[in-house]
Amino acid sequence: MKIALIAGATGMVGKQALYQLLDSDCDAVLSFGRRQLQIKHNKLLQFTVDFTRVADFNLEEAIQEKNSGGDWTWLRLALSE
């Protein structure tokens, strides 16, 4: 299964990248942003994130809340300053 993650899809460049990902052979596109996008698509899962508190964001829990249809979720994200 191909899953793409994108942040900043509300900007000009990010929006075009999002459209290309949705038209690609990706099975799912996970979008992270400060606000919800106006676009709806069956491949798109949107997550609203306060990037000033990104360390508190639980991606695994957020995906499970959206019930993406999988049997289990195991994700790890590393950030450095």
OpenMM code with the backbone's topology and positions (N, CA, C; nanometers):
from openmm import Vec3, app, unit

residues = "MET LYS ILE ALA LEU ILE ALA GLY ALA THR GLY MET VAL GLY LYS GLN ALA LEU TYR GLN LEU LEU ASP SER ASP CYS ASP ALA VAL LEU SER PHE GLY ARG ARG GLN LEU GLN ILE LYS HIS ASN LYS LEU LEU GLN PHE THR VAL ASP PHE THR ARG VAL ALA ASP PHE ASN LEU GLU GLU ALA ILE GLN GLU LYS ASN SER GLY GLY ASP TRP THR TRP LEU ARG LEU ALA LEU SER GLU".split()
positions = [
    Vec3(0.0838, -0.1171, 0.0000),
    Vec3(0.0000, 0.0000, 0.0000),
    Vec3(0.0885, 0.1238, 0.0000),
    Vec3(0.0621, 0.2169, -0.0910),
    Vec3(0.1376, 0.3417, -0.0991),
    Vec3(0.0599, 0.4518, -0.0282),
    Vec3(0.1249, 0.5136, 0.0704),
    Vec3(0.0640, 0.6223, 0.1460),
    Vec3(0.1575, 0.7420, 0.1403),
    Vec3(0.1038, 0.8576, 0.1021),
    Vec3(0.1823, 0.9807, 0.0959),
    Vec3(0.1398, 1.0727, 0.2093),
    Vec3(0.2366, 1.1416, 0.2697),
    Vec3(0.2102, 1.2408, 0.3727),
    Vec3(0.2486, 1.3769, 0.3173),
    Vec3(0.1629, 1.4758, 0.3375),
    Vec3(0.1919, 1.6104, 0.2895),
    Vec3(0.1512, 1.7112, 0.3961),
    Vec3(0.2333, 1.8124, 0.4137),
    Vec3(0.2017, 1.9235, 0.5033),
    Vec3(0.2074, 2.0515, 0.4209),
    Vec3(0.1199, 2.1441, 0.4509),
    Vec3(0.1202, 2.2706, 0.3787),
    Vec3(0.0449, 2.2667, 0.2472),
    Vec3(-0.0593, 2.1875, 0.2397),
    Vec3(-0.1334, 2.1717, 0.1141),
    Vec3(-0.2307, 2.2857, 0.0870),
    Vec3(-0.2344, 2.3880, 0.1731),
    Vec3(-0.3225, 2.5015, 0.1468),
    Vec3(-0.2530, 2.6089, 0.0646),
    Vec3(-0.1213, 2.6028, 0.0558),
    Vec3(-0.0469, 2.6995, -0.0240),
    Vec3(-0.0492, 2.6641, -0.1717),
    Vec3(0.0026, 2.7540, -0.2542),
    Vec3(-0.0003, 2.7348, -0.3986),
    Vec3(0.0754, 2.6090, -0.4414),
    Vec3(0.1968, 2.5937, -0.3949),
    Vec3(0.2778, 2.4773, -0.4333),
    Vec3(0.2234, 2.3503, -0.3693),
    Vec3(0.1899, 2.3575, -0.2414),
    Vec3(0.1379, 2.2408, -0.1713),
    Vec3(0.0077, 2.1898, -0.2297),
    Vec3(-0.0782, 2.2813, -0.2728),
    Vec3(-0.2065, 2.2424, -0.3314),
    Vec3(-0.1846, 2.1655, -0.4620),
    Vec3(-0.0909, 2.2120, -0.5438),
    Vec3(-0.0617, 2.1419, -0.6691),
    Vec3(0.0001, 2.0048, -0.6421),
    Vec3(0.0867, 1.9980, -0.5420),
    Vec3(0.1452, 1.8686, -0.5047),
    Vec3(0.0361, 1.7733, -0.4566),
    Vec3(-0.0590, 1.8247, -0.3803),
    Vec3(-0.1699, 1.7429, -0.3317),
    Vec3(-0.2511, 1.6869, -0.4481),
    Vec3(-0.2863, 1.7722, -0.5439),
    Vec3(-0.3636, 1.7258, -0.6600),
    Vec3(-0.2888, 1.6167, -0.7361),
    Vec3(-0.1581, 1.6328, -0.7512),
    Vec3(-0.0793, 1.5310, -0.8215),
    Vec3(-0.0764, 1.4004, -0.7433),
    Vec3(-0.0660, 1.4088, -0.6118),
    Vec3(-0.0682, 1.2872, -0.5302),
    Vec3(-0.2031, 1.2167, -0.5393),
    Vec3(-0.3112, 1.2939, -0.5392),
    Vec3(-0.4443, 1.2338, -0.5486),
    Vec3(-0.4674, 1.1678, -0.6839),
    Vec3(-0.4029, 1.2205, -0.7882),
    Vec3(-0.4153, 1.1624, -0.9226),
    Vec3(-0.3155, 1.0499, -0.9473),
    Vec3(-0.2261, 1.0263, -0.8528),
    Vec3(-0.1225, 0.9240, -0.8696),
    Vec3(-0.1750, 0.7867, -0.8280),
    Vec3(-0.0845, 0.6894, -0.8276),
    Vec3(-0.1228, 0.5536, -0.7867),
    Vec3(-0.1146, 0.5332, -0.6350),
    Vec3(-0.1016, 0.6415, -0.5591),
    Vec3(-0.1048, 0.6314, -0.4126),
    Vec3(-0.2413, 0.5795, -0.3690),
    Vec3(-0.2405, 0.4969, -0.2671),
    Vec3(-0.3656, 0.4452, -0.2123),
    Vec3(-0.4309, 0.5436, -0.1159),
    Vec3(-0.3494, 0.6249, -0.0500),
    Vec3(-0.4009, 0.7224, 0.0461),
    Vec3(-0.3053, 0.8403, 0.0546),
    Vec3(-0.3616, 0.9572, 0.0822),
    Vec3(-0.2827, 1.0784, 0.1024),
    Vec3(-0.3242, 1.1368, 0.2367),
    Vec3(-0.2286, 1.1522, 0.3267),
    Vec3(-0.2528, 1.2098, 0.4586),
    Vec3(-0.2049, 1.3537, 0.4557),
    Vec3(-0.2960, 1.4471, 0.4772),
    Vec3(-0.2650, 1.5893, 0.4720),
    Vec3(-0.2676, 1.6470, 0.6126),
    Vec3(-0.1617, 1.7191, 0.6474),
    Vec3(-0.1496, 1.7825, 0.7780),
    Vec3(-0.1457, 1.9329, 0.7585),
    Vec3(-0.2357, 2.0044, 0.8257),
    Vec3(-0.2397, 2.1492, 0.8102),
    Vec3(-0.3053, 2.2173, 0.9275),
    Vec3(-0.2932, 2.3496, 0.9273),
    Vec3(-0.3531, 2.4285, 1.0352),
    Vec3(-0.5041, 2.4366, 1.0227),
    Vec3(-0.5555, 2.4163, 0.9021),
    Vec3(-0.7003, 2.4204, 0.8808),
    Vec3(-0.7397, 2.3146, 0.7781),
    Vec3(-0.8678, 2.2826, 0.7744),
    Vec3(-0.9192, 2.1830, 0.6804),
    Vec3(-0.9168, 2.2387, 0.5385),
    Vec3(-0.8908, 2.1517, 0.4438),
    Vec3(-0.8958, 2.1876, 0.3026),
    Vec3(-1.0402, 2.1838, 0.2544),
    Vec3(-1.0695, 2.2573, 0.1492),
    Vec3(-1.2036, 2.2574, 0.0912),
    Vec3(-1.2267, 2.1358, 0.0022),
    Vec3(-1.1210, 2.0689, -0.0384),
    Vec3(-1.1315, 1.9539, -0.1281),
    Vec3(-1.1722, 1.8287, -0.0508),
    Vec3(-1.2538, 1.7472, -0.1118),
    Vec3(-1.2911, 1.6161, -0.0572),
    Vec3(-1.2523, 1.5116, -0.1613),
    Vec3(-1.1932, 1.4023, -0.1171),
    Vec3(-1.1492, 1.2964, -0.2083),
    Vec3(-1.1443, 1.1663, -0.1295),
    Vec3(-1.1771, 1.0561, -0.1949),
    Vec3(-1.1804, 0.9276, -0.1234),
    Vec3(-1.0422, 0.8819, -0.0772),
    Vec3(-0.9351, 0.9313, -0.1368),
    Vec3(-0.7994, 0.8952, -0.0940),
    Vec3(-0.7475, 0.9851, 0.0183),
    Vec3(-0.8135, 1.0972, 0.0421),
    Vec3(-0.7604, 1.2021, 0.1291),
    Vec3(-0.8082, 1.1879, 0.2732),
    Vec3(-0.7118, 1.1848, 0.3655),
    Vec3(-0.7393, 1.1933, 0.5095),
    Vec3(-0.6762, 1.3232, 0.5582),
    Vec3(-0.7577, 1.4100, 0.6174),
    Vec3(-0.7085, 1.5396, 0.6621),
    Vec3(-0.6936, 1.5433, 0.8134),
    Vec3(-0.5851, 1.6038, 0.8579),
    Vec3(-0.5583, 1.6183, 1.0004),
    Vec3(-0.5259, 1.7640, 1.0288),
    Vec3(-0.5974, 1.8225, 1.1239),
    Vec3(-0.5702, 1.9590, 1.1657),
    Vec3(-0.4694, 1.9537, 1.2795),
    Vec3(-0.3601, 2.0273, 1.2630),
    Vec3(-0.2494, 2.0210, 1.3582),
    Vec3(-0.2102, 2.1622, 1.4010),
    Vec3(-0.1912, 2.1810, 1.5302),
    Vec3(-0.1320, 2.3035, 1.5821),
    Vec3(0.0187, 2.2803, 1.5804),
    Vec3(0.0857, 2.3352, 1.4794),
    Vec3(0.2276, 2.3061, 1.4617),
    Vec3(0.3151, 2.3636, 1.5723),
    Vec3(0.2617, 2.4537, 1.6533),
    Vec3(0.3388, 2.5005, 1.7684),
    Vec3(0.3385, 2.3971, 1.8798),
    Vec3(0.2483, 2.2982, 1.8682),
    Vec3(0.2400, 2.1903, 1.9670),
    Vec3(0.2468, 2.0542, 1.8977),
    Vec3(0.3264, 2.0445, 1.7924),
    Vec3(0.3313, 1.9218, 1.7126),
    Vec3(0.3781, 1.8015, 1.7942),
    Vec3(0.4573, 1.8252, 1.8966),
    Vec3(0.5046, 1.7141, 1.9802),
    Vec3(0.3890, 1.6472, 2.0548),
    Vec3(0.2788, 1.7200, 2.0742),
    Vec3(0.1627, 1.6647, 2.1443),
    Vec3(0.0658, 1.5924, 2.0510),
    Vec3(0.0870, 1.6017, 1.9196),
    Vec3(-0.0044, 1.5416, 1.8223),
    Vec3(0.0212, 1.3918, 1.8144),
    Vec3(-0.0834, 1.3131, 1.8345),
    Vec3(-0.0723, 1.1675, 1.8306),
    Vec3(-0.1281, 1.1186, 1.6971),
    Vec3(-0.0400, 1.0956, 1.6005),
    Vec3(-0.0811, 1.0569, 1.4657),
    Vec3(-0.1548, 0.9239, 1.4649),
    Vec3(-0.1041, 0.8288, 1.5389),
    Vec3(-0.1680, 0.6971, 1.5437),
    Vec3(-0.3124, 0.7083, 1.5930),
    Vec3(-0.3328, 0.7841, 1.6987),
    Vec3(-0.4676, 0.8023, 1.7535),
    Vec3(-0.5575, 0.8778, 1.6551),
    Vec3(-0.5029, 0.9788, 1.5888),
    Vec3(-0.5814, 1.0566, 1.4929),
    Vec3(-0.6277, 0.9707, 1.3758),
    Vec3(-0.5417, 0.8825, 1.3271),
    Vec3(-0.5799, 0.7939, 1.2169),
    Vec3(-0.6857, 0.6947, 1.2633),
    Vec3(-0.6688, 0.6403, 1.3816),
    Vec3(-0.7680, 0.5460, 1.4332),
    Vec3(-0.9037, 0.6132, 1.4516),
    Vec3(-0.9050, 0.7405, 1.4923),
    Vec3(-1.0308, 0.8138, 1.5074),
    Vec3(-1.1015, 0.8299, 1.3735),
    Vec3(-1.0251, 0.8433, 1.2659),
    Vec3(-1.0843, 0.8568, 1.1329),
    Vec3(-1.1278, 0.7226, 1.0766),
    Vec3(-1.0932, 0.6130, 1.1455),
    Vec3(-1.1327, 0.4786, 1.1046),
    Vec3(-1.1016, 0.4548, 0.9577),
    Vec3(-0.9731, 0.4542, 0.9269),
    Vec3(-0.9308, 0.4423, 0.7876),
    Vec3(-0.9489, 0.3023, 0.7308),
    Vec3(-1.0040, 0.2105, 0.8071),
    Vec3(-1.0372, 0.0791, 0.7540),
    Vec3(-0.9303, -0.0262, 0.7717),
    Vec3(-0.8179, 0.0092, 0.8295),
    Vec3(-0.7127, -0.0890, 0.8500),
    Vec3(-0.7365, -0.1715, 0.9750),
    Vec3(-0.6666, -0.2823, 0.9838),
    Vec3(-0.6770, -0.3666, 1.1017),
    Vec3(-0.5963, -0.3108, 1.2182),
    Vec3(-0.4851, -0.2451, 1.1864),
    Vec3(-0.4031, -0.1866, 1.2907),
    Vec3(-0.3225, -0.0726, 1.2311),
    Vec3(-0.2719, 0.0135, 1.3172),
    Vec3(-0.1928, 0.1282, 1.2743),
    Vec3(-0.0644, 0.1303, 1.3546),
    Vec3(0.0475, 0.1456, 1.2848),
    Vec3(0.1770, 0.1559, 1.3517),
    Vec3(0.2580, 0.2597, 1.2777),
    Vec3(0.2720, 0.3758, 1.3371),
    Vec3(0.3428, 0.4859, 1.2732),
    Vec3(0.4431, 0.5444, 1.3703),
    Vec3(0.5539, 0.5899, 1.3173),
    Vec3(0.6542, 0.6574, 1.3985),
    Vec3(0.7007, 0.7800, 1.3214),
    Vec3(0.7118, 0.8910, 1.3923),
    Vec3(0.7514, 1.0164, 1.3310),
    Vec3(0.8624, 1.0763, 1.4151),
    Vec3(0.9690, 1.1183, 1.3516),
    Vec3(1.0803, 1.1796, 1.4233),
    Vec3(1.0996, 1.3217, 1.3727),
    Vec3(1.1139, 1.4136, 1.4638),
    Vec3(1.1384, 1.5532, 1.4300),
    Vec3(1.2628, 1.5993, 1.5021),
    Vec3(1.3375, 1.6859, 1.4384),
    Vec3(1.4533, 1.7444, 1.5053),
    Vec3(1.4481, 1.8951, 1.4868),
    Vec3(1.5109, 1.9649, 1.5772),
    Vec3(1.5110, 2.1116, 1.5693),
    Vec3(1.6386, 2.1596, 1.5073),
] * unit.nanometer
topology = app.Topology()
chain = topology.addChain("A")
for resn in residues:
    res = topology.addResidue(resn, chain)
    for name in ("N", "CA", "C"):
        topology.addAtom(name, app.Element.getBySymbol(name[0]), res)
